[in-house]
Amino acid sequence: MEIYSTHALIFSQQNPSRSKFSGFNYAYIRSTRLGSDHNGSNNDIKDWTFKGNISSGGEFWKQPDGMGYRACLKFSEEYRTGSEVILRNRGKYLLVVVSGGMNQQRNQIVDAVVIARILGATLVVPVLQVNLIWGDESEFSDIFDLAHFKRGLGNDVRVVSSLPSTHIMTRPVEEKRTPLNASLDWIRSRYLKRIKREGVLLLRGLDSRLSKDLPSDLQKLRCKVAFHALKFAPRILELANRLAERMRSKGPYIALHLRLEKDVWMRTGCLPGLSHEYDEMINNERKKRPELLTARSNMSYHDRKIFGLCPLNAVEVTRLLKALGAAKDARIYWAGGQPLGGKEALLPLMTEFPYVYNKEDLALPGELEPFAKQASFMAAIDYIVSVNSDVFMPSHGGNMGHTIQGQRAYGGHKKYITPNKRQMLPYFLNSSLPEAEFNRIIRELHSESLGGPELKTSKAERDVTKYPVHECMCNDSQAHSSV
């Protein structure tokens, strides 16, 4: 019998304004699923890709050639045989505390399942660490569908809600120093004897700790967790799909993940370019808190910009979208936190593209109010509406952009624009370049960055939840050869 709360065990040691969409005549859009895994479970995020006539910017909405790749998770006989032994085991339990924002936590949950499989342990539902910045006290079941998570991994890893009575008084062996990119062999050599001896192992801080280079079956398990087992909670899916339907009601739409928040400018070592006053604000704040600068502290802002390490601001996003063929009447959903400078920061984008909305604009009065203090809930809304868009583009890298890239690839390679910041910057700075020539060059620079299959050409490690081909997807030629 499972008793008590895992949380207790571990931790004992905006009011929306009147919507722009009020009175809208919402058209019901029939949806299809992204696909099923070999057990028949589905992702439950709707495929909203527009299939009707498009009046303007037709080429911009064109989807990439998926080369016939589709989801393909076929585990080996050895893996399936091993599952029988692992699922019978009742002596080893893995506790995990995941930290950061929702997308960062999501990535750590994926790795937690894989580590449990490596150790042959039962996974206790991961604890979402309270975020001190946002004050979000959400639990796993507030954000994700817990029953689906357990059911979806039923053939891979045993998942329980809390420790059983036989282990509830066991003091877990705690490990805080898992190195970056730890290999399968390191995990086994470091943790297997300890978890067998003590019965319970507690891991914290798993961000980027597990190697991206794992055996094929474990890579497939990563994809199974990320794209099938980790489904959002029903109330999140219901609201997010409703907002996506409102975006969809007048045709296709773009989703932009804009990284314009104050903390992003501070952490990247870049400047927002809004005005001299805002640039000075960021410089002064960074001097007070130099620890916030995450990497390459010896580089100047100019060097970071030249090397493509800075987020695109609204002016640059606008120029890029125009050059790639987005029409003035394109509908845009923007995801992200409050930008530094507020509406002023978005003015260049909204001047050129007047149909720009975020979740607060789309929601009816009162729809978001119960979740105003739940940052993870709001991030999940942005995630789902972005995944459902016809075109997605991030202004900067990050966990959300990478996760959506993998989700859109796994769902059939829906268009995903990766800004070629380093190569396009010289042309952005060249004011004498005619617009037609500028547009031609920018389109050429992005011809291979529109979300098509990215085939592995070297032995370098790749995250399969960002690049699911070949490990988790196959095309007809591969399917025939494997029969």
N, C-alpha and C positions, 0 to 999 in steps of 0.2 A: 504494500500500500504506500502511495506517495503522499507525504505530508509536509506541512510547513512551506514557507516561501524561500526560493533560492535567493531572492533579493535580500531577505533578512539575514540569511546565512552569510552572504558575501559582505554586506555592508555593516554587519556587527563587528567584525574584526575591523483691436482697432475697430472701431465701428465703421463699416463700409458706407460710403455715400450712395446716393441714388444711382443705380446701375445705368450705364449707357445703353444697356440692352432692355430696359423696361419697356414693355409693350411690344417687344419683338415677336414676330410670328415665326416661332422655331419650327423648322422642317424636321421631321423624323428621318434620320439617316440609318438605313439598314447596315448592319456591321457584320464583319466576319472575324474569325479568330486568327491570331498569329500562327497557330499551329499546335500540334499535340506531341507529347513525348511518347515514348514507346509504351507507357502505361495508360495512355489515353488522357492524362491530365492536361489542362490547357492553361495558358498564361493569363487569359481573361482581360488583357488590355486589347481594346478594339482596334481593328485595322481601318482607319478612317481615310485612307488614301483616296483622293478625289478621282473619280472615274468619268466625270461628265465633260461637257464642252467648256473650254477656258477662253474667255474673251480677249485677254491681254496677257503678254508675257508668257506665251505658250511654251517656248523653249525652256524657260526658266523652271517650269514645273515638271519637265521631263525627268523620269526616274532613271537611275543608272542600270546598266546591263548586269544582272545578277549572275550571268554565266551558268544558269541552271542550278546554282547551289541552294540547298534547302537543309533544314535541320535534320541531323542524322546522328543519333546517339545509340550506337550499337556497342554494348560492353562485351568484353571477352568472356569466354567460358570460365577462365581462371577467376575473374572478378566475381562472376555470378556464384561460383562455388564458394569463394571466400565470404560472400554475403551471408550464407547460411550459418557459418561459424560465428561471424561478428554479431548477427542479430540474436543469437542464443545467449551471448555473453551478458552476465549480470554483475560482473565483479569490478568493472572499470567505468568511471564516470568523469567526463570532461566538463568543467565549468568555464565559461568564457565571459569576460566583460568587454564590450566593444565601445569605442569612444569616437568622438568627433561628430560631424553632421550626419544626416540621414544616409547620404550616398557613401560616405566613408564607413559608416556602421554596416551598411549593406555588403560592402566588399569584405569586411572582416568576418561577417556571418558566413559568407561563402567559404572563406578559408578555414573557419572553425569546423565546418562540416567535413572538409577534406582532412583536417588534422585528426578529427575523431575517427574517420575511416582508417587513416594510417595507423593509429594506435589501437584499432579494434575496440574503441570505447563507445559507451552510450553518451550522447550529447544532451546535456541539460539545456533547455531553451536559453539562448544567450541573453544576458542582462545588458540593457542599453544604459550606459553610464549617464548620469544627470549632467547635462551640459551647463557649465557655469556661465558661459557667455549668454546663451539664450534662455536659460532657466527651464528647459524642457524636461519634464519628468515622465515622458511617455515610456510605456513598457512595450515589449515585443508585440503583444497582441493588439496594442493600440494602432500600430503601424502596419503590421503584416498579418496575414490570415494564418493563425497558428495551426488550426486543424488541417488546412491544406499543406502547410509546411511538413507536419508529421506524416501525413498520408503520402505526400509526394516523394518522401525519402524512405518510404517503407521497405524498399528493396535494397537500400544502400547503407543507412545508418539508423540505429534506434534513437529516437528523440523522446525525451520525457520532460514534463513541465517542472519537476523538482526532484531532488534526491529522495530515494526510498527510505523508509524507516531504518533499514539496515545500515545506512550510511549517513544518516542525518547528523549524528554526533561526531562524525569523522572530521578532523581538522584537515582541510585540503592542503596539499603541497602547492605553494604558490610560486609561479615563475613570472618575473617581470622583464627578463633580459633575453628574450628570444631575439637573435640577430636578424638583420635585414636579409631577405632572400635565403632563409634557412632551407636546406635541402631535405629531401625525404629521409636520407640516411641520418642527417643531423637530428631530425625530429625523433626518429626511432631510438638512436643511441642516447639521446639526452632525456627523453621522457618515458620510454616504454617500461624500463625497470621500476621507475619511481611510481608510475600509476598502477603497476601491478602490485607493488609493495604496499602503497598507501590506500589505493582504491579510488581516490579522488584527486584530480589535478585541476588547479585553477590557473588560467592564463589571462593576462591583461595586455593591452597595447599590441594588437595583432596587425596593425596597419603596415602593409608591405613586408610582413615578416616571412611569409611562406614563399618559397621560390616559385617563379612562373614556369620553370622548366621541370615538369613532372611527367611520369609515365602516362601513356595515352588514356587509360581508364580513369585516372584521377583528373586529367584535363576535362574529360567528358563529364565527370561528376561536378566539376566547377560549373560547367555550362548548365547542367541539370538544376543545380541549386539556383543559379542566377536567373535563368530564363523560364523555369518551371515551378520550382518549389517555393521561391520567394515571391509570392503574390501579395499585393497590398490588401489591407483589410477591406471588407465589403463597403463600409461607409465612405472610405476614401475613394475606392473605385467608382462608386455611384456618383459622388459629387464631381470628381475629375472628369468622368466621361460625359457628364451633363455639360460641363464647361467646354469640353472639346466639341460637343454637338453644337453649342452656340457659336463657336468659331467656324464650324463647318457649314452652318446653315446658309451662308452666302457664297460658298465655294471653297477652294483650297486655301491653305494658310501656311505661313512660315512661323517657326518657333525660333526665337533667339535666346540663348542663355547669356545675359549681359553681366559681366563681372566688373561692376562699376562701384562697388561698395567701398567705404573708407578703408576697412581693414585689408581689402585686396590691394589697394594702392600702397598701403604701408608694407605689406608682406612681400610684394613683388619688387620693391625698390624703384617703382615707376611713378610717373606723375600724371594726373588726370588731364592736364591741358585745358581745363575750364577757364582759368584765369590765373594771374600771378598770385592772387590772394590764396586760392585753393592750393596751388603748388607749394607756396610757403607753409601753409597749414600742414600739409603732408610731410614736408621736410622737417619741420619743427617737431612734429609728433614722432617721427622716426628717430630723431636724435634723442628724444626722451626715452624711447623704448627700442633700442637697437636689436634686442633679442627677437623682435617680430620679423626681422628680415630673414627669410627662410633659407636663402642660398646665395652664393656668389657675392658676399658682402664687399668684396674689393672692386666690384664693377660700378661704373658710373651709370646714371640714368640713360645717358646718350648711348653708351655701349649696350645696355640691356635692350634699348629700343632697336638698335641696328641689328642685334642678333635675334630679334623676334621673340624676346622674352616678356614683353609687356602686353597687357590686355588691350584690345582695340577699344578706342573710345567711340562715342556715338557718331562723330564725324566720319571716322574711318569705316565703321560698320555700314553707314549709309552709302559711302562711295563704293564700297565693295559690292553691296547688294545691287546698286544701280549698274555697275560694270558687268555684273553677272547676268543682267537682264531682268531683274525684278521691276515690274511696272509700278507706277505711282499708286494705283488702286490695289496693290497687293495688301492682303490682310496679314498682320503680324501679331503674334503672341510673344510677349517678352517675359522670360522667367528670370528670377533673381531677387536679391534683397534690395533695400532702399539705396539708390545710387547717391554717392557724394554729390551734393549740389541739387538734389531733388529733381524737379521737373526740368530745371535748367540743363542738367546733364543730358537729358533725352531730347531736348528741343531740336537739334539738327536732324535726328531721326524722324520725329513727329512732323516736322515741317515738310520733309520730302515724302513721307509715307503717312498720311493722315489717319489711316485705319490701324492704329496701334493699341493693343489692349493687354492688360495683365489680369490675374485672377480676380483682383478686387473690382476691376471694370466689368468682368463677365458675371460675377456673382450677383444674385438678387439680394435685396436687403435682408440681412440676418443669416444668410447661408454660411458665411465664413466666421461669423462672430463667435460661435462656441469654440473655435479652434485658434483664435487670435494669438494665444500664448504657446501654441504647439508648433515650434519651428519645423519639426520633422514631418508633421501633417502637411504643412504648407509646402515643404520641399517635395513631398510625394505628389501633391497636386500639380506642381510645376513639371515634375518628371513625367507624369502620365499625359498631360496635355502636350508636352513636347514630343514624346514618343509617337503620339497620334498625328502629328503634323505631317504635311506633304514634304516639307523641306525643313531641316534643322541646321542651325549654325551656332557654335559657341564663339564668344569673343575672346576666349582664353581657355587654356587647358584646365583640367580639374576632374575630380571624381565623377561629377554629374555628366559632364560631356563625354568622358570615356565610357561610362556605363551605358549611356544612351546610344553611343556609337555601336557598341556591341549588340544592344537590344534591337536596333534598327537593321543591323546586318543579319542577325539571326532570324528576324521576321521577314526577310526577303530583300534585303539591301535597299531600303528606302533612302532617299537622297539625304546626304549628310555632307555639308560643306566644311572642310577643314581649311581655315584661312592660312595661306602661305605667307605668313607675316614677314619672314626674313627676306624673301625674294621680292615681295611686292612693295616694300617700304620705299626703295629708291624712286619708284614711279609715282608713289603718293607725294613725294617731296619735289618732283619735277613739275613745276607750275606751267612750263612752256609746252608740255606735251598736249597735242590736240585730244579732245575727249574721245573721238572715235578710235584713235591709236591707243590711248590709255585703256579703253574697254577691251580692245582686241588682245592686248598684252595680258591684262588681268585674267581674261577668260582662258587664255593659253596656259598661264601659270597654274590654273585650277582644273585643268581638263582631267587630271588624274586624282583629284581630291574631292570627288563628289559622292562618295559613299559606295562605290563599287567594291567587289571582293578584293581584299589585299592579300595576295598570295605570299607565303613565306619564302624568301629567297636566300636566307642565310641561317646559320645555326644560333643566332642571337635569341635570347629569351623573349617571348611575347606573351602578353596576357590574353588568354583565350576568351575571356569575357569581354574583351575589346575587339579582338580579331578572331572570331570563331572558325574561320576557314583555316586549315583543313580539319582540325581536330574534332570539331563539333558539327560540321556541315559537309555534305558531299553533293556531287552532281551526278547526272545519269551515268557517265562513263565510269566513275568510281563505284557507283552502286552495282553496275553490271559486273565489274571485275571482282567484287567482293562476294558475289553469290556463289 
